Amino acid sequence: MLVELYPNAAPETVDNFLYHVSTGKYDGVMFESVNSHNALVGTFLPGFVPVTQRDSIPPCPRNESDNGLSNLRGTLSTHHSNIYYQGLAHFCFNLADNLKLDYPNLNDPEGLGSAVFGAVIEGIEVLDALAQAPRGNYQLNDGNVLTDVPIPTVTIVSARVVP
């Protein structure tokens, strides 16, 4: 899959994402869920990566969901729940148009949405296949259980910047 990033629209978010790509943080990471917003969520939270890869990380970028971009099918955005903003390491691929995640998000107390910062430009069929994958539970090493995980689990083999 090839993704184009939008540094002019979401500079802090793109910088943060590129930091994690350049340090190999997303290599070997599994997608944690296909959530109720029909978005494929990925992250490197504890339990997803070896302890040796959990070094210091930069501060969470500000929520840039007010950049005028919409959470359309094939876009890459920060993951945002109604509880809190998860823009530090979480990201998601929108598997369908998710305009309810746009700014202003009326389901969020602060009106924040999920910041779009890129889009798939090659390989959208990979997302389509993942959207149809069976889902189940996955138990982490710490005992926590994730739900709606694609089964069998899907991991990012390698994330790289291409010129």
C-alpha positions in Angstrom: 0.0 0.0 0.0 1.2 3.5 -0.8 0.1 6.5 1.3 0.4 10.2 0.4 0.8 12.5 3.4 -0.6 16.1 3.7 2.0 18.1 5.6 0.4 21.4 4.6 -2.9 20.4 6.1 -1.7 18.7 9.3 2.0 19.5 9.9 2.3 18.3 13.5 0.4 15.1 12.8 2.5 14.3 9.7 5.7 15.1 11.6 4.6 12.8 14.4 3.7 10.0 12.0 7.0 10.3 10.1 8.9 10.1 13.4 7.3 6.8 14.2 7.9 5.5 10.7 11.5 6.6 10.6 12.2 5.0 14.0 10.6 1.7 13.0 7.8 2.0 15.5 5.1 0.7 13.1 7.2 -2.3 11.8 5.6 -5.5 13.0 2.6 -3.7 14.6 -0.8 -5.4 14.3 -4.0 -3.6 13.4 -5.9 -3.6 16.7 -9.5 -3.3 15.4 -12.0 -2.6 12.8 -14.1 -0.2 14.9 -17.7 0.9 14.8 -16.8 3.8 12.6 -15.7 1.3 10.0 -12.1 2.3 10.4 -9.0 0.1 10.6 -7.0 1.2 13.7 -3.3 0.7 14.2 -1.0 1.6 17.0 2.1 0.5 19.0 0.7 0.5 22.5 2.3 -1.7 25.2 1.5 -5.3 24.4 1.8 -4.6 20.7 5.6 -4.2 20.5 8.7 -5.5 22.4 9.8 -3.5 25.4 13.1 -2.7 23.6 11.2 -0.6 21.1 9.3 1.5 23.7 11.9 4.3 24.1 11.0 8.0 24.6 8.6 9.4 22.0 7.7 13.0 21.2 4.8 14.8 22.7 1.3 14.3 21.3 0.6 16.7 18.4 -2.3 19.0 18.8 -5.6 17.8 17.2 -5.5 19.2 13.7 -9.0 18.0 12.7 -10.0 21.6 11.9 -7.9 21.5 8.7 -10.8 21.3 6.3 -10.2 17.7 5.2 -12.9 15.0 5.6 -12.7 11.4 6.8 -13.5 9.9 3.4 -12.9 6.3 2.3 -9.2 5.7 1.9 -8.0 8.6 4.0 -5.5 8.2 6.9 -6.4 10.0 10.1 -5.7 10.1 13.8 -7.8 7.9 15.9 -10.2 9.7 18.1 -12.7 8.3 20.5 -15.5 10.1 22.4 -13.4 9.7 25.5 -10.1 11.1 24.5 -7.8 12.2 21.6 -5.4 9.4 20.7 -3.2 11.2 18.1 0.1 10.2 19.6 0.5 6.8 18.0 -2.9 5.7 16.9 -3.9 6.1 13.3 -6.7 4.7 11.2 -7.6 4.0 7.6 -11.1 5.0 6.9 -12.8 2.0 5.2 -15.8 4.1 4.3 -16.8 7.8 4.4 -16.9 8.8 8.1 -18.1 12.4 8.0 -19.3 12.0 11.6 -15.6 12.0 12.6 -14.9 15.4 10.9 -14.5 18.7 12.8 -16.7 19.8 14.5 -17.6 16.5 16.0 -20.9 16.9 17.8 -20.3 13.7 19.8 -17.1 15.1 21.3 -17.4 17.5 24.3 -14.8 19.8 22.7 -16.1 19.3 19.1 -12.8 17.7 18.1 -12.7 15.2 15.3 -10.2 12.9 13.7 -7.5 14.8 11.8 -7.0 13.6 8.2 -3.4 13.7 7.3 -3.0 11.5 4.3 -4.7 9.1 1.9 -4.1 5.7 0.2 -3.0 6.3 -3.4 -2.1 2.7 -4.3 -3.5 -0.5 -2.8 -7.0 0.4 -1.7 -8.0 -3.2 -2.4 -5.9 -4.2 0.7 -8.2 -2.1 2.8 -11.3 -3.5 1.1 -10.1 -7.0 1.9 -9.4 -6.1 5.5 -12.9 -4.6 5.9 -14.3 -8.0 4.9 -12.0 -10.1 7.2 -13.6 -12.0 10.1 -13.1 -10.4 13.5 -12.6 -11.7 16.9 -10.9 -11.2 20.3 -7.2 -11.0 20.9 -5.6 -11.3 24.3 -2.5 -9.2 25.0 0.4 -10.3 27.1 -0.8 -8.1 29.9 -4.2 -9.8 30.1 -6.2 -7.1 28.3 -8.5 -8.3 25.5 -9.0 -6.4 22.3 -12.2 -6.8 20.4 -13.0 -6.6 16.7 -9.5 -7.6 15.7 -9.1 -8.9 12.1 -8.6 -12.7 12.3 -6.1 -13.9 11.5 -4.3 -10.8 12.8 -2.8 -8.4 10.3 0.5 -6.7 10.9 2.5 -4.0 9.2 5.6 -5.7 7.8 7.4 -2.4 7.2 6.5 1.2 7.0 9.0 3.4 5.0 9.2 6.8 3.5 9.6 6.7 -0.3 10.9 9.7 -2.2 
